[in-house]
Amino acid sequence: DGGKTWKELGSFAVKGPLGVVDEKTLLAAKTGNALSRSTDGGATWTKVMDFSQGVAKNSVIYFVKGVGYLMTENGLMVGKDKGATWAVQGTPVKAGIGPFFGKDENHLAAVGPEGIYETKDGGKKWEVVAPLPPDLGPRSVSYGWDPIHDVFYAAQGGKPAMKAVVGNQK
């Protein structure tokens, strides 16, 4: 009905990730320590990942070409079956914001307390390519990435936006 009516889907954790796979398949933190999945538009939920594997810091689960991506304390979690099962892809990285998608499916970036991380091999090796912007969080900051020109942006309400140029620039 074009958003005229809303349907309650039940209670969720105060903070936790949320993802939409398709019109019937949803992912959400129904409790503070687990990710649950619904295949019936939110009527019923089944636990699919226990966050004791690594707390999910990101509030969004990204789906690209049917693959789900979620940053956790243990690294990049990937779900290739509409989020029914999840596994760490690559090596762990202490980043909780992202992933940001680059030039192809192996080129990703993420933000953590040590700075901005980048991988060009799907997460096998992560490298800090820029420090965090001065006087900005990693949390409550909006980040953006132009992977073509290797430029990262950060903004936080009431403060000037920041720009970091990374890599070989001409």
Solvent accessible surface area in square Angstrom, and as a share of the most:
residue,aa,sasa,rsa
1,D,112,0.58
2,G,88,0.84
3,G,54,0.52
4,K,172,0.73
5,T,98,0.57
6,W,233,0.82
7,K,142,0.60
8,E,154,0.69
9,L,58,0.29
10,G,37,0.36
11,S,96,0.62
12,F,79,0.33
13,A,24,0.19
14,V,152,0.88
15,K,175,0.74
16,G,30,0.29
17,P,2,0.01
18,L,101,0.50
19,G,4,0.03
20,V,96,0.55
21,V,33,0.19
22,D,41,0.21
23,E,150,0.67
24,K,120,0.51
25,T,8,0.04
26,L,25,0.13
27,L,0,0.00
28,A,2,0.02
29,A,5,0.04
30,K,51,0.22
31,T,73,0.42
32,G,64,0.62
33,N,95,0.49
34,A,7,0.05
35,L,0,0.00
36,S,9,0.06
37,R,43,0.16
38,S,1,0.01
39,T,78,0.45
40,D,58,0.30
41,G,23,0.22
42,G,5,0.05
43,A,70,0.54
44,T,90,0.52
45,W,53,0.19
46,T,93,0.54
47,K,126,0.53
48,V,35,0.20
49,M,6,0.03
50,D,50,0.26
51,F,8,0.03
52,S,98,0.64
53,Q,86,0.38
54,G,6,0.06
55,V,71,0.41
56,A,13,0.10
57,K,90,0.38
58,N,12,0.06
59,S,69,0.44
60,V,64,0.37
61,I,7,0.03
62,Y,75,0.28
63,F,47,0.20
64,V,59,0.34
65,K,191,0.81
66,G,47,0.45
67,V,31,0.18
68,G,0,0.00
69,Y,18,0.07
70,L,0,0.00
71,M,0,0.00
72,T,1,0.00
73,E,70,0.32
74,N,59,0.30
75,G,0,0.00
76,L,0,0.00
77,M,4,0.02
78,V,10,0.06
79,G,0,0.00
80,K,151,0.64
81,D,63,0.33
82,K,99,0.42
83,G,0,0.00
84,A,34,0.27
85,T,87,0.51
86,W,31,0.11
87,A,63,0.49
88,V,62,0.36
89,Q,50,0.22
90,G,36,0.35
91,T,63,0.36
92,P,94,0.59
93,V,8,0.04
94,K,142,0.60
95,A,4,0.03
96,G,9,0.08
97,I,26,0.13
98,G,2,0.01
99,P,2,0.01
100,F,41,0.17
101,F,66,0.28
102,G,20,0.19
103,K,118,0.50
104,D,77,0.40
105,E,114,0.51
106,N,63,0.32
107,H,7,0.03
108,L,0,0.00
109,A,0,0.00
110,A,0,0.00
111,V,1,0.01
112,G,2,0.02
113,P,96,0.61
114,E,124,0.55
115,G,0,0.00
116,I,5,0.03
117,Y,22,0.08
118,E,14,0.06
119,T,2,0.01
120,K,145,0.62
121,D,57,0.30
122,G,5,0.04
123,G,0,0.00
124,K,145,0.61
125,K,139,0.59
126,W,30,0.11
127,E,100,0.45
128,V,66,0.38
129,V,36,0.21
130,A,5,0.04
131,P,105,0.66
132,L,39,0.19
133,P,18,0.11
134,P,90,0.57
135,D,128,0.66
136,L,17,0.08
137,G,27,0.26
138,P,45,0.28
139,R,113,0.41
140,S,95,0.61
141,V,16,0.09
142,S,79,0.51
143,Y,30,0.12
144,G,26,0.25
145,W,33,0.11
146,D,40,0.21
147,P,21,0.13
148,I,116,0.59
149,H,109,0.49
150,D,28,0.14
151,V,11,0.06
152,F,7,0.03
153,Y,99,0.38
154,A,5,0.04
155,A,41,0.32
156,Q,39,0.17
157,G,76,0.73
158,G,91,0.88
159,K,96,0.41
160,P,106,0.67
161,A,79,0.61
162,M,67,0.30
163,K,129,0.55
164,A,36,0.28
165,V,83,0.48
166,V,19,0.11
167,G,55,0.53
168,N,155,0.80
169,Q,88,0.39
170,K,250,1.06
